[in-house]
Amino acid sequence: MKFFLPQRFSLTIIINVIYFYMDLEKYYLHDNLNYNYFESLSPSQYEEERRRIKLILKYARLNPHKSLMDIGTGPGWLPKIASRFTKNVFAVDVSKNQIKLAEKYIGKPNFTFRKGSFYKIPARDKSFDVVIASEVLEHLEFPDKALSEAFRILKDEGVLIITVPYKEKIKYTTCMHCYKLTSVNGHLHSFDLKSLKNILQKSGFRIVSYRLFNSKFTSILGLNKYLRIFPLNIWIVIDRFFGKPTKILIEARKLHSIP
């Protein structure tokens, strides 16, 4: 007698089993050796990245007295811009190769870079006013564990700002080397407002505000390279007009203790 599982349920089990036996940190370190962030973007994609960073920093409300930690900093664009507003800027990434690329393309970093993962951030308890994790959570096996680390290093009433793909339909393919089912872009989770609210509450945060952004249509049509002439507030209006957002920004406040 054969026993059949529902297709979606079977796929979920297979994916979880595969990732259980994978060392994702080693995967990302290897991937970073072969990926040049600066040379991979089209003019429109470059503008999307620039707008995302400006939007994040708008919510960060930095001043010379605030300290900031950027987790999963990649090429270091965000902390470089943030360091215009405060000198207390730190950045963490699992790959030193990314910071070498940053030094090549944007000059020596004027912020403090540290090698480390989201699961184990090299920082003292309650040492930062603002923690940013942009386009990171979707790559992690255990996003709740990572958020607990963000909770640890944030000061009381500190602010956490995250951005992730919004209601993403994750696509999978078979790796040509190991024959395992693998997500096309390394994303392990798809988030919406409800799922983010649940995971943040469990980690000791409450959502203060959120914003949907990055219209799918402006991306597909490559319009962002033309929208760069507009200030951020005008871009936000135009982006909202086109609809179909692909990303969500969450501003969350640290509670005094984890529920």
LINSUL-V701561 format. One line per field, one symbol per residue. ss: DSSP state (H for helix, E for strand, - for the rest). A space follows every 50 residues. Layout:
ss = ???
This chain:
ss = ------HHHHHHHHHHHHHH---HHHHHHHHHH---HHH---HHHHHHHH HHHHHHHHHH-------EEEE-----HHHHHH------EEEEE--HHHHH HHHHHH-----EEEE-E--E-------EEEEEEE--HHH---HHHHHHHH HHHEEEEEEEEEEEEE-----EEE------EEE-------E-HHHHHHHH HH--EEEEEEEEEEEHHHHH---HHHH----HHHHHHHHHHH--EEEEEE EEEE-----
